[in-house]
Structures are given as structure tokens and as C-alpha cells.
Amino acid sequence: MERLFGVLLSIHHGTPKHGEWVTACLQGAWPKIIGEKLASVCRPAAFADAELVVEVVEPGWEATLESVQPVLLEKLRAASSGLVKTVSLKQGSTGKPA
């Protein structure tokens, strides 16, 4: 995964679409990165300036996600070859991730 991720991102590095590619790559691997249960309640929403915005789509999960944020960040750093340096959570619309 990390190798393919690195190749895809190097193609778009420095372009206006870079953040969209990072987000799309993470969305594609989301359940494998953070596990099925957490993947069912949140999703990568945007990436810019080394920060990944994670949208919480199930009410009541914010506190749980905040409590595991250091572990989540560690997994995201590994999966993104170090591109993700910070994670922020935002409340999203109710519903399952696409």
C-alpha cells in the first residue's frame, strides 16, 4: 500500500490536485488503515498543508475518535509515507461513509 501510495502522490505532488489525491488514496484504504468499525463512523474529508480532516458521520463518536487520535495519527503517518502530520475532526452529515 505505501509503495503505491507514494507513486500516486509523486505524480500529483505540487499540483492543485495533490490534496484531493491524498484524500482519495486514504479513502480507498480507510477500513484497512483504521479498522472496519471506525471506518463506518468517519471518513477522510480533505487534506492540505500536511493536515488530514476527518469527518465524523455518526453522532456520538467524536469523544471516542478524540481519545484514539494519537493512534489514528500514527497509522495515517505510516499509511501516507509521512505526508499526514496532523489530524483534525469535524462533525459531518449523518450517514455512512461512501
N, C-alpha and C positions, 0 to 999 in steps of 0.2 A: 504494500500500500504506500509506504513512504517514498519508494522509488518512483512509482507512477505519479504520485502527488507532486514530487519535485520536478519531474519532467513537464507535467501540465502547467505548473506555475511558472517555470522558467520561460515558457513560450509567451506568457502574458505579463511577465514581470515588467513593471514600469509603464504599462498601458492603462488606459482608463478602465478597462475591464478586469484588471487584476483582482480587485476586491470581490467582484462577482464570481470569478473563477475559484478563489479560495472558499467562498461560501458554498458554491455548488459542489466542490470536491468534498467538503466536510459534510454536506447534506447527504451525499451519496453513501458515505461510510458511517454516518451518525450512529446507527444501532451497534455497529461493531466497535466504535470508539468508546461510547458511554454506556452501552448495555440497552437491551430492549425496553426495560421498564422506564428508565429516564428518557430514552428517545421518544417514548409515547407521550411525554408531557412537555417536551421542549424541543426547539429546533434552532439551527444556526440561521440567523436572520440577515446579518451584514458583517462585513469585515473592512476595516480601514485603520491605517496607522498602527498596525500590529494588535488591534483590539477586535475581538470577536463579540458581537452582540448576540446573545442567546435569548430567543423569545420563549417565554413560558406560556404555554397554551392551555394549561389546565389550572384552574383556580385552586389555591391552597398549597401549591408545590413550591412557591417562592422560598419559604424558610428551609425546606429540605435541600433545594438546589444551592442556596447560600451556604448551608452547612457543609456541602461536599465540593464547594467551589475550588479549593486548593487541589483536590484530587482531579477534578474535572480539567482544570488548567494544565496539570501535569500530563494528562492523557492527550489533551489537544496540542500541547507543545510537541509531544512525541509524534503524533499523527501528522502534524503540519511541518515537520522538519524544522521546528523552532520559529515559524512565522508568527504563530499566535503567542503574544506575550502577556495579554490581559484578557479577561472575560468580564463582560457586564451582562446583567439580566434585565430584561424588560418584560412587562406584562403584555401579552398578546391577546388576540381574539380567542374565544373559547372554541375548541375543536381540536381534532387530532392533526398532527403534522402531516403534510403531504408526502 
